[in-house]
Amino acid sequence: MDEPYDLVVRSRRAVTPDGERPLVVAVRAGRIAALLPYDEPPPARETADLGDLALLPGLVDTHVHVNEPGRTHWEGFASATRAAAAGGVTTIVDMPLNSLPPTVDVASLEIKRKAARGQCHVDVGFWGGAVPGNVADLRPLHEAGVFGVKCFLSPSGVDEFPALDRDGLRAALAELASFDGLLIAHAEDPAALTEPTGPTYPDFLRSRTPDAERRAVEQVIELAAETGARAHIVHVSAAACVEPLRQAQRDGVRISAETCPHYLCLTAEEVTGPAYKCCPPVREAANRDALWQALADGVLMGIVSDHSPSTPDLKVPDFAAAWGGISSLQLGLPVVWTAALSRGYGLADVVRWMARGPAALAGLPYKGGLRAGADADLVAFDPAAEFTVDVAALHHRNPVSPYHGRTLKGVVRTTWSRGVAVDYVTPNGRFLTPGR
Ligand SMILES: [Zn+2]
């Protein structure tokens, strides 16, 4: 007789890489030890029978601005990772900016790890940053375990994280190519951006056009092709970027791109206040439809939150002056699921976009899927239940979100991180590095 498993989770609706099916997930030592027939649950120390609730792999969110240390009053590792777990996200990768110092060398990476240690309720990895003058830091950052480096091609919103110009971008890509590192880029062409001519959302929207985004994407494509480096465009907002990306991917350029819940689920027409402000901006309804098509086609590899919170006082009514960033870490799954369902997509699509795709981008072979050998990051999800968003009830540190008051479909009932149910008290998260 074999040892009993540590945990067995049964669901009639387990979402596997091969689609939805009744299944038992058997867990030992934090890993999925076996996928077994639903009707034959093996002996285990603990059994969770989800019945008709869906069982998803924990989602992987590779675009989160935690802001600690330095701007912990915007968000910190404890609040961010609680919000992640409550939203079905069991892996986050933290962005190198908005925290202080920004993660642009190994010393600042160590400061960030020290700040995060002992606080994380889900697994956490880190991006480094590529800024003017730090090309020599990129390889040491890679060797210290970042998943890649982020750069901006236009002003980032914080002075301590300046943008790269064309020569700086080329130099960073050339250096990254020498060790097969990954560059992730905020792509808006500063030469095509203008100052808003007034305080309203239409004024702001006109100042950051699809053309500005497309031109920057084309520059990254061109220099990725020239250097042979791997590059990734973060938060694609403009549908105008899709065709250049599709063509580059066909041509064999090593370029991928993501989008975010807000670009898929919100529209410029419905913006009511500065909680909706982000860069690049939320655009018109027709643009949104093209982004869904690009996800379906695989030109966009996935959906990540770009959770970029601030304190409420920075969200001033003037759209030109308000902080640009949307808070959504805990809400990404129900936001996307609600919209996906109305467009005829299924849970397997959502898992492909929000778990498998981001895990592949970051190079996390043990994350993002229900399969033997993977980490037992599991989510019990009620896809039919509805709830109305109350920002004050979220784990986010600050009660600012454009989703406040919306009724969404899909409720996370339980989240397991490496086989242990997250209790929001005991921080069991680990630090991740590529391949681990
Ligand atoms: Zn971001």
Residues whose N, C-alpha, C, O or C-beta is under 5 A from the ligand:
A	BS01	ZN	D306
